[in-house]
């Protein structure tokens, strides 16, 4: 660790942990256990924080590198790190800090402090904190980014809690303006399956189950297995499958790194579908190791995820301080292909789908303000673009927020 005299200028000022006591209380943390970044002590702490000097000192890579080193040495896996940026700060600067501290850390919350008022922002929305008007709660104006280690933010407990909370909303909204597009995307992924009528399908990280269901319906399969970390999601997937005529769906709970299929005495599957799952894994290599035993020799694998390098995703990373961890963690199609081919998987096709900016924004306006007026034109635009990309590789991959590929296992 560098001595204090050698620190980047923006990190030389100390901050009293008591100044952020209202933030600790908001998160249920012990303010007495907090330490400054410059004085982490001899043992790792569950909390640490840093103060920046007055406005005018902007983001620098040297400062970010120091923070990464100091936090990695001084904070436990379950710790919380508060990065205090004094004065008015632009969203892009907060995003710069978030991007530079990834992949060690992931920003969960942004607090904006103004005149002893504190506004908390998360991906779920904004809330003004009720703070006592006493000196111990008075803090300098500025922005505070709260980070957790990535392995903690994407750990099993946090994942199950998040999936259970969002299970019903991730099932789509039948009758809503966005539902035709929701179902088309699942159907598009499912159509990459190559399967005989009596083949067996495994939906690897099923969510609400629609990708596996669409594939089973397309190929006339009645045997569909699926799993998800969330018990609530498995219940929803099983209900959806039965309502769609799948007579014997089998659902279990589990993670891709150690999937519950095939169990002892069970055979690998003719077709495995995994859509939007690998980006939730802290270690894609371990996740691939879990996937391998589920696909039989000569079997088919359909895998897809969000496109980290799309025009819209790159803009979001530049401008938004808070993003889902999976957007930063996502693998490109080329990266996933490179992980699979050494294990005997031969790519047989692929495509981008779900056009990038401004299409997601237009869909949101269509659903919230236009009462579905643009539902069909937006859907047709996505369908035509995806079909053209599949056949001609046009438009380019950076024009899509999602990708899908099919493989045959040799």
N, C-alpha and C positions, 0 to 999 in steps of 0.2 A: 504494500500500500504506500502511495506517495505521502510524503510529509505535508502538513498543512500549507507550508510556504510554497509548495510546488503544485498546489491544486489549481484547476482552472478558476479564473477570477470569479465566475458566476457562482462558485460553490464555496467561497471562503467565509461567508457569513453564517454564524450559528443561529439557530432558532430554538426558542424555549419550547419543549414539548407541551407545556401547559397551555400554550396559545391555541392548540388544536384540540383541546379537551372536548369541545362540543362535537367534533367529528368522531372522536373515539367513542363517546357515548352513543352517537347515532349508529355505530357499527357494533356496539356491545363489546368494545375492547377496553383494556385496562390502561388508562393514561399513565399510571405510575410505572408501568413496565416499558414505556417508550424511551428511546435513546436517539441521539442525533446521529446522523450519518458519519460524522467525523469522529465520534466517540462510541463505537459499537460495543466496547467492553471486551472481556476475554472470552465470553461465551456467546453463541448465537442468540439473538433475541427474536421474539415473535413480532416485534414492531420496530421500525426505524423510520426516520424522516429527515428531510433536508430543506434548508432555506436558501433561497436565491437572493442576490443583492438587488438593489433598487431597479426599477424599470429602466430599460436601456441595455441591460445585459440579456442578450437573446440566446437562443439555443445554439450550442456548439457541439460538435462530435466529441471533442476532448472531454467536455463535461459529462456527456452521456456515457462515454467509456469508463470514466471514473465511477459514476453511479452504478453501472453494471458490476464492476469489480467490487465495490464496497458492499453492495447489497448481497452479492453472491457469497461473500465472506462472512457477513455479519447477520444474516437473517435466515431463520429456519424455513422449512418447506411450507409451514402453515402460517408464516408471518404476513404482516401487512406493511406496505411501504407507502409513505405519504411524500409526494414531491410538491413542495410549495414554490410557486412562481409568483413573486410579489409584483403588484401593480396590474394594470390592464394587459391582458394577453389575448392574442388572436387565436381562433380555433386551429389555424394551420400550425402555429407553434406548438400547441398542445399535441396535435397529431404527430408532429416531428418527434417529440419526446416519446410518445407511445410507440412509434415505429422503431426508434433507435434502441429502446429498452427491450423490445421483443427480439428473440424468443424467450429470454429469461423471465420476463415479467409481462403481465397482461393487465391493462387498465380496466377496472370494473366501475369506478365512480369518478365523477368530476364534481368538486365543490367550488362554487363561486362565492367569495366573501367580499361584501361591500357594506361599509358603515355598520359593522357588527351584525349584518344579516347574512345568512348562509343559505344558498340554494343548492340542493343536491340533485345531480342529474345521473340517471342510469339509462340503460337501453329501454327500460320500461316507462320512462317519463321523468318529470321534474317535480320536486317537492321542496317547499321552504321549511327550514328547520326552526323550531321554537327554541331560542337560546335565552338563557337567563342574562339579565342586564347586570353583570358584575365583571370586575376587572379580569378575573381569571379566564373569562370567555371572550374577552376582546382580542381580536387578532387583526393583523395588518390586512389591507385589501389585497386580493389576488386570486389566483386559481390554484386549487389543490387537486392533483391527480392521485387517486388511491389505486395501488397495484397489488396484485397477488402473483406469486410465482405461477408460471404457465402450467406446471405439472399439478399445481393445486387447483387452479381455475378449471382445468380440463380433467380433473381426477374423477374417479368413479362416483363418489358421493355427490359431488356437484353436478355431474352429468345426470344421474338418476333424478335428483331433485328438480333440475331444469326440465327434463323430459316429462316428468309427471305433471308439473305445473302447466306445461304447454300442450299436453296431449290432445285435448278437445279442439283447440284452435288449429293444430297441425293436421286435423282430419279434413280440413276444407269446410266450406259453408254451402251446402246444397241449396240451390236457388239464388245464391249470391252472384253478383256480376262477374266475380273472378273465378267462379267454380268451373266453367268450361275450360279455361286455360289450365287450372289446377289439374283437372282430370286428363287433359290432352298431354301434358308433360309426363305424367305417369304412364300413359298409354304409349307415348313415343319411346320411353326407355324400355318398356316391356316388349316392344316390337323387335328389339335387337336379339331377343331370345331365339335360339334355334333348337327345336325340340319336337320329338315325335308325340303322338297323341297321348300315349301312356307314360310319358316321361315324368320325372319327379323334380319339383322346383323347391329351392330354398331361397327365401328372401332374407338376406344377410344384413340385419339392421333394418327392420321392416318399417319403423314408424307406424303410420296408420295402415300399412299393408298394401297400398294401392298398386305399386309397381309389380309385385308378385301376383296380385289378383288380376291385373290387366293381362299379364303374360299367360296365366292359367286359363283365362277366358278365351284368349286368342288361339291357343293351341289345344283347347279342349281337355286340359288336365284337371283331374279331381283331387290329386294329392299335392298339397301345398304346405310346406313347413316354413316357419318364420320365427325370428327372435328379435328382441330389443332389450336394452338395459332397463327400460321403464315398464313395470307391470301394467300401468294404465294404458300404455301404447299397445301392449300385447293384447289386452282385453278388447280394445277398439279394433285392432287388426282382425282378431278372430270374429268379432261381430260383423265387420264389413265383409269378410270372406263368406260367411254363411249367408248373408243377405244377397250376395252375388252368385249364389248357387254352388259354391265350393263345399262339397259334402263332408269332407274330413280334414279341415285345417288343423294343424298341430302347432301351437305356439309355446315358446319357452322364453325365459328371461336370461340375458347374458350379454357379454361384451364381445366385440370382434376379435380381441386379442386372445380370448379363450372361449370360443363359441360353444353353445350347448348342443350343436349338431355337427356331425353325427355322434350320437352317444355310443357307448360300448355295444357292439353287436349290430349297429346300423351301418348302412352303406353310404358312401358319398353320393352326391346328387348329380343328375343329368344336366341341370342348369342351375346356376347360382346367380342371383341378382343382388347388387349392392349399389344403391343410389343415395348419394349425399351422406355417406357414413365415414369414409376414411378421413375427412377433414376434422372429425371429432376426436381422432386418435392422437395422443401426444407423441407416439412413435409409430410412423407408418410401416417401418420394417417389421416391428412386432405384430402389427395388425395384419400384414401380408402373411406372416407365419401362421396366424390363426386362420386365415382364409384358405390356405393351400389344402388342408385335409378335407375340405367340404366339397371340392370339385373332383369328380371321378375322371379317370383317364379317358380321353376322347370327349369329355364333357364341355359344356359351354359356360362361359363366364360373361356376364354383363355388368359393367361397373361404370359409374358416373359420379360427378361431383360438381361443385361450383368452380368457375374459371377465375383463379386468382389474378390472372394477367389481363382480364378484360378491361376495356376502356372505362366502364362504369366502376368496377372494383378498384382500379388504380386511382380514380378520382376520389372515391370514398376514403381511401387510405390517406390521401393528401389533405383532405378537408375535415374529416370527422374524428374527434378525439376518442369517441367510444364506438367500438365495432364488436360484433360477436367474435370470439376467439377463433372460430372455425374459418372466418374470412382471412385471417392472417395465416392460419395453419394449413390452408387448403393446398393440395397438390395439383399441378397441371396434368393434363392428359399425357404429355410426354414423360413426365416424371413417374407417373404410375406405370406407364408402359415399360419404362426402364427397370422398374422393380419386379414386374411380372415375367418378362421374357426370359431371364436366366432360370426360371423355374419351369420352363417348357410351355409357356403360354404364347400362342401365335395370334396376333391381332387380325381379325377378319372384317373390321369395319368400325366406323365411328362417325360422330357428328357433333357439332355445337348446336345448342338450342337455347331458347329464351334470350331474345335480343337484349343487348345491354342498353345503357343510357341513351335516350330518355324513356325507353319503353317501360321499365318498372315504375317510374314516376307517373307516366301517362296512365298506367293501369290503376295506380292508387287514386288518381283524380277521377278516373272512370268509375271506380267503385264507391268513392266517398262523396262525389259531387255531381256526377253526370248520370247517375242511376242506370249504369250499364249501356249508355248510348254507343260507346265505342268498343264494346266487348267483342263483337264479331270482326271488325276491321283489325283490331290489335291481334286477335287470335290468328286470323288468316295471314297477317304479316309474319308472325312467328312460325307458322306452319310452312309457309313458302320458303322462308330463309333457312329453316332447319333442313328441309328436303333438298334445297340447292346445295347447302354445305355438305350434306351427306353424299351427294352424287358428284359434285364438281369442286368441293373444298372452297366454295365461295358463298358468302363473304368470308373473310378470314376469322380465325378463332378469337381474335380480340374483340369481335363484334357480338360475342355471346357471353352470357353470365354463367352458363352451364355447359358441360360436355358429357358425352357417353361413348363408351367403346365396347365392342364385343371381342371375345377371345375364344379360341379352341385350345383345350389342353391336350398336348401331344401324348 
